[in-house]
Amino acid sequence: MPWKQPISVLVVVHTTDLRVLLLERADFRGHWQSVTGSRDDDEALAATATRELAEETGIDAHRYGGVVDWHQSNEYEIFPQWRHRYPPGTTHNTEHVFSLDVGAPVSVTLAPREHLRHLWLPWQEAAVRCFSWSNRDAILALPRRIARTVGAG
């Protein structure tokens, strides 16, 4: 199995009224998150976000206008139980934040090896449920991001 790159995406999938899609990890029961995944080869980060979204949820980002790049990245320490997936000595990952507004809750088809269940929750509840600080912070920033986008349109 090839090593994972320590470059990943976080995709906050939400509705117009700010309900957020969360997924329960299959390899870390009880831990909820947004769509995440590592970049393949030299793929563009938006392509990584679009691919991971389709693989993990069955959602086609193009149907909703495509993912929005927040031009924000977070560096964090990789959990010890997942470091074996990366090149030896790799301890940190750089995560790039994206979002996708799907309008209203949509049907989700989970990748069973990756996730057990999904929920659509109001953004405040979704933020509290996330185990990752970067995921929580992105969800907490969502209302400001949406207001900025609407104000610019």
Rosetta constraint file for C-alpha pairs under 8 A:
AtomPair CA 3 CA 85 HARMONIC 5.71 0.50
AtomPair CA 3 CA 86 HARMONIC 4.92 0.50
AtomPair CA 3 CA 87 HARMONIC 5.71 0.50
AtomPair CA 4 CA 38 HARMONIC 6.52 0.50
AtomPair CA 4 CA 39 HARMONIC 7.82 0.50
AtomPair CA 4 CA 40 HARMONIC 7.84 0.50
AtomPair CA 4 CA 85 HARMONIC 5.79 0.50
AtomPair CA 4 CA 86 HARMONIC 4.95 0.50
AtomPair CA 4 CA 87 HARMONIC 7.32 0.50
AtomPair CA 5 CA 38 HARMONIC 6.15 0.50
AtomPair CA 5 CA 39 HARMONIC 6.35 0.50
AtomPair CA 5 CA 40 HARMONIC 7.31 0.50
AtomPair CA 5 CA 86 HARMONIC 6.51 0.50
AtomPair CA 5 CA 87 HARMONIC 7.91 0.50
AtomPair CA 6 CA 38 HARMONIC 7.04 0.50
AtomPair CA 6 CA 86 HARMONIC 7.01 0.50
AtomPair CA 6 CA 90 HARMONIC 7.52 0.50
AtomPair CA 6 CA 92 HARMONIC 6.72 0.50
AtomPair CA 6 CA 93 HARMONIC 4.40 0.50
AtomPair CA 6 CA 94 HARMONIC 6.20 0.50
AtomPair CA 7 CA 38 HARMONIC 5.75 0.50
AtomPair CA 7 CA 39 HARMONIC 5.91 0.50
AtomPair CA 7 CA 93 HARMONIC 5.73 0.50
AtomPair CA 7 CA 94 HARMONIC 4.96 0.50
AtomPair CA 7 CA 95 HARMONIC 5.90 0.50
AtomPair CA 7 CA 96 HARMONIC 7.80 0.50
AtomPair CA 8 CA 36 HARMONIC 7.00 0.50
AtomPair CA 8 CA 37 HARMONIC 5.34 0.50
AtomPair CA 8 CA 38 HARMONIC 4.03 0.50
AtomPair CA 8 CA 39 HARMONIC 5.50 0.50
AtomPair CA 8 CA 45 HARMONIC 7.94 0.50
AtomPair CA 8 CA 48 HARMONIC 7.95 0.50
AtomPair CA 8 CA 93 HARMONIC 7.18 0.50
AtomPair CA 8 CA 94 HARMONIC 6.22 0.50
AtomPair CA 8 CA 95 HARMONIC 4.62 0.50
AtomPair CA 8 CA 96 HARMONIC 6.17 0.50
AtomPair CA 9 CA 36 HARMONIC 5.45 0.50
AtomPair CA 9 CA 37 HARMONIC 5.55 0.50
AtomPair CA 9 CA 38 HARMONIC 6.40 0.50
AtomPair CA 9 CA 39 HARMONIC 7.44 0.50
AtomPair CA 9 CA 45 HARMONIC 7.05 0.50
AtomPair CA 9 CA 48 HARMONIC 6.96 0.50
AtomPair CA 9 CA 49 HARMONIC 5.88 0.50
AtomPair CA 9 CA 95 HARMONIC 5.13 0.50
AtomPair CA 9 CA 96 HARMONIC 4.65 0.50
AtomPair CA 9 CA 97 HARMONIC 5.85 0.50
AtomPair CA 9 CA 98 HARMONIC 7.12 0.50
AtomPair CA 10 CA 34 HARMONIC 6.69 0.50
AtomPair CA 10 CA 35 HARMONIC 5.83 0.50
AtomPair CA 10 CA 36 HARMONIC 4.58 0.50
AtomPair CA 10 CA 37 HARMONIC 7.04 0.50
AtomPair CA 10 CA 49 HARMONIC 7.26 0.50
AtomPair CA 10 CA 95 HARMONIC 6.52 0.50
AtomPair CA 10 CA 96 HARMONIC 6.07 0.50
AtomPair CA 10 CA 97 HARMONIC 4.89 0.50
AtomPair CA 10 CA 98 HARMONIC 5.99 0.50
AtomPair CA 10 CA 99 HARMONIC 7.97 0.50
AtomPair CA 10 CA 135 HARMONIC 7.30 0.50
AtomPair CA 11 CA 34 HARMONIC 6.12 0.50
AtomPair CA 11 CA 35 HARMONIC 5.09 0.50
AtomPair CA 11 CA 36 HARMONIC 6.25 0.50
AtomPair CA 11 CA 49 HARMONIC 6.40 0.50
AtomPair CA 11 CA 53 HARMONIC 7.43 0.50
AtomPair CA 11 CA 67 HARMONIC 7.96 0.50
AtomPair CA 11 CA 97 HARMONIC 6.14 0.50
AtomPair CA 11 CA 98 HARMONIC 4.68 0.50
AtomPair CA 11 CA 99 HARMONIC 4.96 0.50
AtomPair CA 11 CA 100 HARMONIC 7.07 0.50
AtomPair CA 12 CA 20 HARMONIC 7.05 0.50
AtomPair CA 12 CA 21 HARMONIC 7.31 0.50
AtomPair CA 12 CA 34 HARMONIC 5.58 0.50
AtomPair CA 12 CA 35 HARMONIC 6.71 0.50
AtomPair CA 12 CA 97 HARMONIC 7.81 0.50
AtomPair CA 12 CA 98 HARMONIC 6.33 0.50
AtomPair CA 12 CA 99 HARMONIC 4.49 0.50
AtomPair CA 12 CA 100 HARMONIC 6.36 0.50
AtomPair CA 12 CA 138 HARMONIC 7.49 0.50
AtomPair CA 12 CA 139 HARMONIC 7.01 0.50
AtomPair CA 13 CA 20 HARMONIC 5.82 0.50
AtomPair CA 13 CA 21 HARMONIC 5.51 0.50
AtomPair CA 13 CA 34 HARMONIC 7.13 0.50
AtomPair CA 13 CA 35 HARMONIC 7.67 0.50
AtomPair CA 13 CA 99 HARMONIC 5.64 0.50
AtomPair CA 13 CA 100 HARMONIC 4.84 0.50
AtomPair CA 13 CA 101 HARMONIC 6.13 0.50
AtomPair CA 13 CA 102 HARMONIC 7.11 0.50
AtomPair CA 14 CA 18 HARMONIC 5.64 0.50
AtomPair CA 14 CA 19 HARMONIC 5.39 0.50
AtomPair CA 14 CA 20 HARMONIC 4.34 0.50
AtomPair CA 14 CA 21 HARMONIC 6.08 0.50
AtomPair CA 14 CA 99 HARMONIC 7.48 0.50
AtomPair CA 14 CA 100 HARMONIC 6.22 0.50
AtomPair CA 14 CA 101 HARMONIC 5.06 0.50
AtomPair CA 14 CA 102 HARMONIC 6.17 0.50
AtomPair CA 14 CA 103 HARMONIC 7.48 0.50
AtomPair CA 14 CA 104 HARMONIC 7.95 0.50
AtomPair CA 14 CA 105 HARMONIC 7.84 0.50
AtomPair CA 15 CA 19 HARMONIC 5.22 0.50
AtomPair CA 15 CA 20 HARMONIC 6.62 0.50
AtomPair CA 15 CA 101 HARMONIC 5.34 0.50
AtomPair CA 15 CA 102 HARMONIC 5.32 0.50
AtomPair CA 15 CA 103 HARMONIC 4.57 0.50
AtomPair CA 15 CA 104 HARMONIC 4.89 0.50
AtomPair CA 15 CA 105 HARMONIC 6.29 0.50
AtomPair CA 16 CA 101 HARMONIC 6.28 0.50
AtomPair CA 16 CA 102 HARMONIC 7.22 0.50
AtomPair CA 16 CA 103 HARMONIC 4.87 0.50
AtomPair CA 16 CA 104 HARMONIC 6.59 0.50
AtomPair CA 17 CA 103 HARMONIC 7.87 0.50
AtomPair CA 17 CA 104 HARMONIC 7.88 0.50
AtomPair CA 18 CA 122 HARMONIC 6.14 0.50
AtomPair CA 18 CA 123 HARMONIC 5.69 0.50
AtomPair CA 18 CA 142 HARMONIC 7.75 0.50
AtomPair CA 18 CA 143 HARMONIC 7.43 0.50
AtomPair CA 19 CA 105 HARMONIC 7.78 0.50
AtomPair CA 19 CA 120 HARMONIC 5.79 0.50
AtomPair CA 19 CA 121 HARMONIC 5.00 0.50
AtomPair CA 19 CA 122 HARMONIC 4.26 0.50
AtomPair CA 19 CA 123 HARMONIC 5.40 0.50
AtomPair CA 20 CA 119 HARMONIC 7.91 0.50
AtomPair CA 20 CA 120 HARMONIC 5.30 0.50
AtomPair CA 20 CA 121 HARMONIC 5.28 0.50
AtomPair CA 20 CA 122 HARMONIC 6.13 0.50
AtomPair CA 20 CA 123 HARMONIC 5.58 0.50
AtomPair CA 20 CA 126 HARMONIC 6.31 0.50
AtomPair CA 20 CA 139 HARMONIC 7.91 0.50
AtomPair CA 21 CA 34 HARMONIC 6.53 0.50
AtomPair CA 21 CA 118 HARMONIC 6.88 0.50
AtomPair CA 21 CA 119 HARMONIC 5.70 0.50
AtomPair CA 21 CA 120 HARMONIC 4.60 0.50
AtomPair CA 21 CA 121 HARMONIC 6.62 0.50
AtomPair CA 21 CA 126 HARMONIC 7.82 0.50
AtomPair CA 22 CA 32 HARMONIC 6.01 0.50
AtomPair CA 22 CA 33 HARMONIC 5.23 0.50
AtomPair CA 22 CA 34 HARMONIC 5.02 0.50
AtomPair CA 22 CA 35 HARMONIC 7.66 0.50
AtomPair CA 22 CA 118 HARMONIC 5.51 0.50
AtomPair CA 22 CA 119 HARMONIC 5.29 0.50
AtomPair CA 22 CA 120 HARMONIC 6.42 0.50
AtomPair CA 22 CA 121 HARMONIC 7.58 0.50
AtomPair CA 22 CA 126 HARMONIC 6.93 0.50
AtomPair CA 23 CA 32 HARMONIC 5.34 0.50
AtomPair CA 23 CA 33 HARMONIC 5.32 0.50
AtomPair CA 23 CA 34 HARMONIC 6.05 0.50
AtomPair CA 23 CA 35 HARMONIC 7.27 0.50
AtomPair CA 23 CA 115 HARMONIC 6.15 0.50
AtomPair CA 23 CA 116 HARMONIC 7.32 0.50
AtomPair CA 23 CA 117 HARMONIC 5.85 0.50
AtomPair CA 23 CA 118 HARMONIC 4.48 0.50
AtomPair CA 23 CA 119 HARMONIC 6.68 0.50
AtomPair CA 24 CA 28 HARMONIC 7.82 0.50
AtomPair CA 24 CA 29 HARMONIC 6.61 0.50
AtomPair CA 24 CA 30 HARMONIC 6.37 0.50
AtomPair CA 24 CA 31 HARMONIC 5.60 0.50
AtomPair CA 24 CA 32 HARMONIC 4.42 0.50
AtomPair CA 24 CA 33 HARMONIC 6.52 0.50
AtomPair CA 24 CA 115 HARMONIC 5.34 0.50
AtomPair CA 24 CA 116 HARMONIC 5.51 0.50
AtomPair CA 24 CA 117 HARMONIC 5.33 0.50
AtomPair CA 24 CA 118 HARMONIC 6.25 0.50
AtomPair CA 25 CA 29 HARMONIC 5.74 0.50
AtomPair CA 25 CA 30 HARMONIC 7.29 0.50
AtomPair CA 25 CA 31 HARMONIC 5.91 0.50
AtomPair CA 25 CA 32 HARMONIC 6.26 0.50
AtomPair CA 25 CA 33 HARMONIC 7.48 0.50
AtomPair CA 25 CA 114 HARMONIC 5.94 0.50
AtomPair CA 25 CA 115 HARMONIC 4.51 0.50
AtomPair CA 25 CA 116 HARMONIC 6.21 0.50
AtomPair CA 25 CA 117 HARMONIC 7.98 0.50
AtomPair CA 26 CA 112 HARMONIC 7.40 0.50
AtomPair CA 26 CA 113 HARMONIC 6.35 0.50
AtomPair CA 26 CA 114 HARMONIC 5.10 0.50
AtomPair CA 26 CA 115 HARMONIC 4.53 0.50
AtomPair CA 26 CA 116 HARMONIC 5.31 0.50
AtomPair CA 27 CA 114 HARMONIC 6.99 0.50
AtomPair CA 27 CA 115 HARMONIC 7.87 0.50
AtomPair CA 31 CA 129 HARMONIC 7.87 0.50
AtomPair CA 31 CA 130 HARMONIC 6.90 0.50
AtomPair CA 31 CA 131 HARMONIC 5.86 0.50
AtomPair CA 32 CA 129 HARMONIC 6.30 0.50
AtomPair CA 32 CA 130 HARMONIC 5.07 0.50
AtomPair CA 32 CA 131 HARMONIC 6.19 0.50
AtomPair CA 33 CA 129 HARMONIC 7.97 0.50
AtomPair CA 33 CA 130 HARMONIC 5.30 0.50
AtomPair CA 33 CA 131 HARMONIC 6.89 0.50
AtomPair CA 33 CA 132 HARMONIC 7.23 0.50
AtomPair CA 33 CA 135 HARMONIC 6.84 0.50
AtomPair CA 34 CA 135 HARMONIC 6.92 0.50
AtomPair CA 35 CA 52 HARMONIC 6.98 0.50
AtomPair CA 35 CA 53 HARMONIC 6.23 0.50
AtomPair CA 35 CA 56 HARMONIC 6.95 0.50
AtomPair CA 36 CA 49 HARMONIC 7.72 0.50
AtomPair CA 36 CA 52 HARMONIC 6.75 0.50
AtomPair CA 36 CA 53 HARMONIC 7.95 0.50
AtomPair CA 37 CA 48 HARMONIC 7.44 0.50
AtomPair CA 37 CA 49 HARMONIC 7.51 0.50
AtomPair CA 37 CA 52 HARMONIC 5.92 0.50
AtomPair CA 38 CA 48 HARMONIC 7.25 0.50
AtomPair CA 39 CA 43 HARMONIC 6.36 0.50
AtomPair CA 39 CA 44 HARMONIC 7.93 0.50
AtomPair CA 39 CA 45 HARMONIC 6.86 0.50
AtomPair CA 39 CA 48 HARMONIC 5.53 0.50
AtomPair CA 40 CA 48 HARMONIC 7.24 0.50
AtomPair CA 43 CA 47 HARMONIC 6.41 0.50
AtomPair CA 43 CA 48 HARMONIC 6.51 0.50
AtomPair CA 44 CA 48 HARMONIC 6.38 0.50
AtomPair CA 45 CA 49 HARMONIC 6.24 0.50
AtomPair CA 45 CA 96 HARMONIC 7.59 0.50
AtomPair CA 46 CA 50 HARMONIC 6.14 0.50
AtomPair CA 46 CA 67 HARMONIC 6.81 0.50
AtomPair CA 46 CA 69 HARMONIC 7.05 0.50
AtomPair CA 46 CA 98 HARMONIC 7.87 0.50
AtomPair CA 47 CA 51 HARMONIC 5.98 0.50
AtomPair CA 48 CA 52 HARMONIC 5.99 0.50
AtomPair CA 49 CA 53 HARMONIC 6.05 0.50
AtomPair CA 49 CA 67 HARMONIC 7.20 0.50
AtomPair CA 49 CA 98 HARMONIC 7.16 0.50
AtomPair CA 50 CA 54 HARMONIC 6.36 0.50
AtomPair CA 50 CA 60 HARMONIC 7.36 0.50
AtomPair CA 50 CA 61 HARMONIC 5.95 0.50
AtomPair CA 50 CA 66 HARMONIC 7.62 0.50
AtomPair CA 50 CA 67 HARMONIC 6.79 0.50
AtomPair CA 51 CA 55 HARMONIC 6.11 0.50
AtomPair CA 52 CA 56 HARMONIC 5.86 0.50
AtomPair CA 53 CA 57 HARMONIC 5.73 0.50
AtomPair CA 53 CA 58 HARMONIC 6.77 0.50
AtomPair CA 53 CA 59 HARMONIC 6.01 0.50
AtomPair CA 53 CA 60 HARMONIC 7.25 0.50
AtomPair CA 53 CA 61 HARMONIC 7.32 0.50
AtomPair CA 54 CA 58 HARMONIC 4.33 0.50
AtomPair CA 54 CA 59 HARMONIC 4.92 0.50
AtomPair CA 54 CA 60 HARMONIC 5.67 0.50
AtomPair CA 54 CA 61 HARMONIC 7.58 0.50
AtomPair CA 55 CA 110 HARMONIC 7.99 0.50
AtomPair CA 55 CA 111 HARMONIC 6.68 0.50
AtomPair CA 56 CA 109 HARMONIC 7.40 0.50
AtomPair CA 56 CA 110 HARMONIC 5.51 0.50
AtomPair CA 56 CA 111 HARMONIC 5.12 0.50
AtomPair CA 56 CA 114 HARMONIC 7.31 0.50
AtomPair CA 56 CA 115 HARMONIC 7.70 0.50
AtomPair CA 57 CA 108 HARMONIC 5.11 0.50
AtomPair CA 57 CA 109 HARMONIC 4.87 0.50
AtomPair CA 57 CA 110 HARMONIC 4.87 0.50
AtomPair CA 57 CA 111 HARMONIC 6.79 0.50
AtomPair CA 58 CA 108 HARMONIC 6.04 0.50
AtomPair CA 58 CA 109 HARMONIC 5.13 0.50
AtomPair CA 58 CA 110 HARMONIC 6.99 0.50
AtomPair CA 59 CA 107 HARMONIC 7.98 0.50
AtomPair CA 59 CA 108 HARMONIC 6.80 0.50
AtomPair CA 59 CA 109 HARMONIC 7.88 0.50
AtomPair CA 60 CA 64 HARMONIC 7.51 0.50
AtomPair CA 61 CA 65 HARMONIC 6.55 0.50
AtomPair CA 61 CA 66 HARMONIC 4.70 0.50
AtomPair CA 61 CA 67 HARMONIC 6.10 0.50
AtomPair CA 61 CA 100 HARMONIC 7.08 0.50
AtomPair CA 62 CA 66 HARMONIC 4.55 0.50
AtomPair CA 62 CA 67 HARMONIC 7.77 0.50
AtomPair CA 64 CA 100 HARMONIC 7.45 0.50
AtomPair CA 64 CA 101 HARMONIC 6.89 0.50
AtomPair CA 64 CA 102 HARMONIC 5.84 0.50
AtomPair CA 66 CA 100 HARMONIC 6.86 0.50
AtomPair CA 67 CA 98 HARMONIC 6.22 0.50
AtomPair CA 67 CA 99 HARMONIC 5.60 0.50
AtomPair CA 67 CA 100 HARMONIC 4.96 0.50
AtomPair CA 68 CA 98 HARMONIC 5.31 0.50
AtomPair CA 68 CA 99 HARMONIC 5.18 0.50
AtomPair CA 68 CA 100 HARMONIC 6.20 0.50
AtomPair CA 69 CA 97 HARMONIC 6.50 0.50
AtomPair CA 69 CA 98 HARMONIC 4.64 0.50
AtomPair CA 69 CA 99 HARMONIC 6.89 0.50
AtomPair CA 70 CA 96 HARMONIC 7.93 0.50
AtomPair CA 70 CA 97 HARMONIC 5.69 0.50
AtomPair CA 70 CA 98 HARMONIC 5.49 0.50
AtomPair CA 70 CA 99 HARMONIC 7.52 0.50
AtomPair CA 71 CA 96 HARMONIC 7.30 0.50
AtomPair CA 71 CA 97 HARMONIC 6.98 0.50
AtomPair CA 72 CA 96 HARMONIC 5.90 0.50
AtomPair CA 72 CA 97 HARMONIC 5.68 0.50
AtomPair CA 73 CA 94 HARMONIC 6.50 0.50
AtomPair CA 73 CA 95 HARMONIC 5.34 0.50
AtomPair CA 73 CA 96 HARMONIC 4.38 0.50
AtomPair CA 73 CA 97 HARMONIC 6.11 0.50
AtomPair CA 74 CA 94 HARMONIC 5.61 0.50
AtomPair CA 74 CA 95 HARMONIC 5.16 0.50
AtomPair CA 74 CA 96 HARMONIC 6.61 0.50
AtomPair CA 74 CA 134 HARMONIC 6.85 0.50
AtomPair CA 75 CA 92 HARMONIC 6.68 0.50
AtomPair CA 75 CA 93 HARMONIC 5.60 0.50
AtomPair CA 75 CA 94 HARMONIC 4.44 0.50
AtomPair CA 75 CA 95 HARMONIC 6.24 0.50
AtomPair CA 76 CA 92 HARMONIC 5.50 0.50
AtomPair CA 76 CA 93 HARMONIC 5.61 0.50
AtomPair CA 76 CA 94 HARMONIC 6.70 0.50
AtomPair CA 76 CA 95 HARMONIC 7.96 0.50
AtomPair CA 77 CA 91 HARMONIC 5.74 0.50
AtomPair CA 77 CA 92 HARMONIC 4.35 0.50
AtomPair CA 77 CA 93 HARMONIC 6.39 0.50
AtomPair CA 78 CA 82 HARMONIC 6.77 0.50
AtomPair CA 78 CA 83 HARMONIC 6.30 0.50
AtomPair CA 78 CA 91 HARMONIC 5.51 0.50
AtomPair CA 78 CA 92 HARMONIC 5.24 0.50
AtomPair CA 78 CA 93 HARMONIC 6.25 0.50
AtomPair CA 79 CA 83 HARMONIC 6.60 0.50
AtomPair CA 82 CA 86 HARMONIC 7.86 0.50
AtomPair CA 83 CA 90 HARMONIC 6.99 0.50
AtomPair CA 83 CA 91 HARMONIC 6.81 0.50
AtomPair CA 84 CA 88 HARMONIC 7.43 0.50
AtomPair CA 86 CA 90 HARMONIC 6.15 0.50
AtomPair CA 97 CA 138 HARMONIC 7.55 0.50
AtomPair CA 102 CA 106 HARMONIC 7.14 0.50
AtomPair CA 105 CA 120 HARMONIC 6.95 0.50
AtomPair CA 108 CA 118 HARMONIC 7.80 0.50
AtomPair CA 110 CA 114 HARMONIC 7.73 0.50
AtomPair CA 110 CA 115 HARMONIC 6.22 0.50
AtomPair CA 110 CA 116 HARMONIC 7.42 0.50
AtomPair CA 110 CA 117 HARMONIC 7.50 0.50
AtomPair CA 110 CA 118 HARMONIC 7.91 0.50
AtomPair CA 111 CA 115 HARMONIC 6.02 0.50
AtomPair CA 112 CA 116 HARMONIC 6.13 0.50
AtomPair CA 121 CA 125 HARMONIC 6.06 0.50
AtomPair CA 121 CA 126 HARMONIC 5.46 0.50
AtomPair CA 122 CA 126 HARMONIC 6.16 0.50
AtomPair CA 123 CA 127 HARMONIC 6.08 0.50
AtomPair CA 123 CA 139 HARMONIC 6.33 0.50
AtomPair CA 123 CA 140 HARMONIC 7.16 0.50
AtomPair CA 123 CA 142 HARMONIC 7.87 0.50
AtomPair CA 124 CA 128 HARMONIC 6.53 0.50
AtomPair CA 124 CA 139 HARMONIC 7.78 0.50
AtomPair CA 124 CA 140 HARMONIC 7.00 0.50
AtomPair CA 125 CA 129 HARMONIC 6.33 0.50
AtomPair CA 126 CA 130 HARMONIC 6.48 0.50
AtomPair CA 126 CA 136 HARMONIC 7.77 0.50
AtomPair CA 126 CA 139 HARMONIC 7.37 0.50
AtomPair CA 127 CA 135 HARMONIC 7.40 0.50
AtomPair CA 127 CA 136 HARMONIC 4.53 0.50
AtomPair CA 127 CA 137 HARMONIC 7.35 0.50
AtomPair CA 127 CA 139 HARMONIC 5.60 0.50
AtomPair CA 127 CA 140 HARMONIC 6.31 0.50
AtomPair CA 128 CA 136 HARMONIC 6.82 0.50
AtomPair CA 130 CA 135 HARMONIC 6.48 0.50
AtomPair CA 130 CA 136 HARMONIC 5.68 0.50
AtomPair CA 131 CA 135 HARMONIC 7.77 0.50
AtomPair CA 131 CA 136 HARMONIC 7.58 0.50
AtomPair CA 132 CA 136 HARMONIC 6.18 0.50
AtomPair CA 133 CA 137 HARMONIC 6.04 0.50
AtomPair CA 134 CA 138 HARMONIC 6.16 0.50
AtomPair CA 135 CA 139 HARMONIC 6.32 0.50
AtomPair CA 136 CA 140 HARMONIC 6.19 0.50
AtomPair CA 137 CA 141 HARMONIC 6.18 0.50
AtomPair CA 138 CA 142 HARMONIC 6.33 0.50
AtomPair CA 141 CA 145 HARMONIC 6.24 0.50
AtomPair CA 142 CA 146 HARMONIC 6.09 0.50
AtomPair CA 143 CA 147 HARMONIC 6.13 0.50
AtomPair CA 144 CA 148 HARMONIC 6.12 0.50
AtomPair CA 145 CA 149 HARMONIC 6.25 0.50
AtomPair CA 146 CA 150 HARMONIC 6.07 0.50
AtomPair CA 147 CA 151 HARMONIC 5.92 0.50
AtomPair CA 148 CA 152 HARMONIC 6.15 0.50
AtomPair CA 149 CA 153 HARMONIC 6.31 0.50
